[in-house]
Amino acid sequence: MKILLLVRHGSAGVDDLSMGDRSRPLDPRGEREVAWLAARCDEQLAQPGLIVTSPATRAAATARALADAFRIGQERVRSDERLYEGWGGGLRGVLAELDDEIARVAVVGHNPEVSAAARHFAPDIVHVPSGALAALAFDISRWAELSPARLASACLHAPRPRVPPPPPRRGHALLEKTLP
């Protein structure tokens, strides 16, 4: 059995033209997402033998938080340039080269690649939101055998989105009043 945790980094907010895309840090929302995800990992998921992350600042920060939550040393966190490049060759290349001795791996990357990979293996997972992960278990002994046909189970761990309150109904003066 092999476990693949496909992780989408936390929110980084709007692009800041004064810095490159790689340098964008987690914004406050992203920090909350990653804190939620780290707590979830600590409570419910088995420790991965390796975390592979995109070198982008926001992805690396997400990977560090996960390493802390799983209580694994930074020596088991590896940056891979291909994860910044995308699913076409990036994520696929990383997955193809995983060491078969490692049973559980977390991969921290970007959308649309993370969602596309999750959907490829588990079509019911349509979208992986920021600061979330798709936990995929495969009935395989070697990472090279990864395929949708070998998927044993899949689960999406994502913070619940904040649902805005319903709009006030017309004719209800107290409901229409704007509160500070």
PETA-V188457 format. One record per residue. RES is the residue in one letter. PHI is phi in radians with two decimals (* if undefined). OMEGA is omega in radians with two decimals (NA if undefined). D_LAST is the distance of its C-alpha to the last C-alpha in whole Angstrom. Layout:
# PETA-V188457
res->{RES:RES}
phi->{PHI:PHI}
omega->{OMEGA:OMEGA}
d_last->{D_LAST:D_LAST}
This chain:
# PETA-V188457
res->{M:K:I:L:L:L:V:R:H:G:S:A:G:V:D:D:L:S:M:G:D:R:S:R:P:L:D:P:R:G:E:R:E:V:A:W:L:A:A:R:C:D:E:Q:L:A:Q:P:G:L:I:V:T:S:P:A:T:R:A:A:A:T:A:R:A:L:A:D:A:F:R:I:G:Q:E:R:V:R:S:D:E:R:L:Y:E:G:W:G:G:G:L:R:G:V:L:A:E:L:D:D:E:I:A:R:V:A:V:V:G:H:N:P:E:V:S:A:A:A:R:H:F:A:P:D:I:V:H:V:P:S:G:A:L:A:A:L:A:F:D:I:S:R:W:A:E:L:S:P:A:R:L:A:S:A:C:L:H:A:P:R:P:R:V:P:P:P:P:P:R:R:G:H:A:L:L:E:K:T:L:P}
phi->{*:-2.13:-2.02:-2.03:-1.81:-1.60:-1.96:-1.70:-0.98:-1.20:-1.01:-2.04:1.33:-1.30:-1.00:-1.78:-1.14:-1.39:-2.31:-1.28:-1.02:-1.04:-1.55:-1.15:-1.47:-1.11:-1.57:-0.96:-1.09:-1.07:-1.11:-1.16:-1.05:-1.18:-1.10:-1.07:-1.10:-1.08:-1.12:-1.10:-1.08:-1.06:-1.41:-2.17:-2.04:-1.29:-1.09:-1.36:-1.39:-2.71:-2.08:-1.95:-2.26:-1.12:-1.32:-1.04:-0.94:-1.16:-1.26:-1.09:-1.14:-1.10:-1.09:-1.09:-1.11:-1.18:-1.04:-1.11:-1.12:-1.45:1.02:-2.01:-1.27:-1.11:-1.18:-1.75:-1.99:-2.15:-1.59:-2.37:-0.94:-1.10:-1.27:-1.45:-1.46:2.14:-1.15:-0.79:-2.33:-1.15:-1.14:-1.06:-1.11:-1.08:-1.11:-1.17:-1.77:-1.13:-1.28:-1.14:-1.26:-1.63:-1.52:-2.27:-2.31:-1.86:-2.10:-1.83:-2.52:-2.15:-1.60:-1.50:-1.10:-1.11:-1.13:-1.10:-1.17:-1.06:-1.13:-1.06:-1.45:-2.34:-0.96:-1.24:-1.57:-1.41:-2.60:-1.86:-1.22:-1.07:1.22:-2.25:-2.51:-1.82:-1.70:-2.09:-1.90:-2.10:-1.52:-2.48:-1.94:-2.23:-1.07:-1.12:-1.55:-0.94:-2.86:-1.00:-1.16:-1.72:-1.16:-1.67:-2.78:-2.56:-2.60:-1.77:-1.88:-2.47:-1.12:-1.20:-1.19:-1.21:-1.62:-1.19:-1.13:-1.13:-1.17:-1.12:-1.41:-1.10:1.63:-1.92:-1.00:-1.16:-1.31:-1.44:-1.21:-1.40:-1.63:-1.18}
omega->{3.06:3.13:3.10:3.06:3.10:-3.02:2.99:-3.12:3.09:-3.11:3.12:3.09:-3.09:3.09:3.07:-3.07:-3.13:3.11:3.10:-3.12:-3.13:-3.03:-3.09:3.13:2.99:3.03:-3.11:3.08:3.12:3.10:3.09:3.12:-3.10:3.09:3.09:-3.11:3.13:3.12:3.12:3.13:-3.13:-3.09:-2.86:-3.02:3.10:-3.10:3.07:3.07:-3.08:2.96:3.09:-3.04:2.94:3.12:3.13:-3.06:-3.09:3.11:3.14:3.10:3.09:3.13:3.12:3.13:3.11:3.11:3.10:-3.12:3.14:-3.12:3.06:-3.11:-3.14:3.10:3.09:3.04:-3.09:3.07:3.12:-3.10:-3.09:-3.14:3.05:-3.06:3.06:-3.02:-3.07:3.11:-3.06:-3.09:3.11:3.12:3.12:-3.12:-3.11:-3.07:-3.13:3.13:-3.11:3.10:-3.12:-3.08:-3.08:-3.12:3.00:3.11:-3.11:-3.09:-2.98:2.96:0.24:-3.04:-3.11:3.12:3.14:3.13:3.12:3.14:3.11:-3.10:-3.08:-3.04:3.10:3.08:-3.05:-3.03:3.03:-3.13:3.12:3.13:-3.11:3.08:3.01:3.11:-3.06:3.11:-3.11:3.07:-3.11:3.05:3.13:-3.13:3.14:-3.12:-3.14:3.05:3.10:-3.12:-3.10:3.13:3.12:3.10:3.13:-3.14:3.08:3.06:-3.09:3.07:3.10:3.09:3.07:-3.14:3.13:3.12:3.12:3.13:3.13:3.10:3.12:3.09:3.12:-3.03:-3.13:3.13:-3.09:-3.11:3.14:-3.14:-3.12:NA}
d_last->{54:52:48:46:42:41:38:35:34:30:28:28:26:27:30:31:34:34:36:38:36:38:36:33:31:29:25:23:23:26:27:25:27:30:29:29:32:34:33:34:37:38:38:39:41:45:45:46:49:48:45:45:43:42:42:39:37:34:37:38:35:35:39:38:36:38:41:39:38:41:43:45:46:46:49:48:46:47:46:47:47:48:44:43:45:44:46:49:51:48:47:50:52:50:51:55:55:54:56:57:58:54:53:49:47:43:43:40:39:37:37:38:41:40:39:42:44:42:43:46:47:45:44:42:39:38:35:35:31:30:31:33:36:39:42:45:48:52:55:57:59:58:55:57:57:54:53:51:54:54:51:51:47:44:40:37:34:31:27:26:23:20:19:16:15:17:16:16:19:20:21:18:16:14:13:13:10:7:4:0}
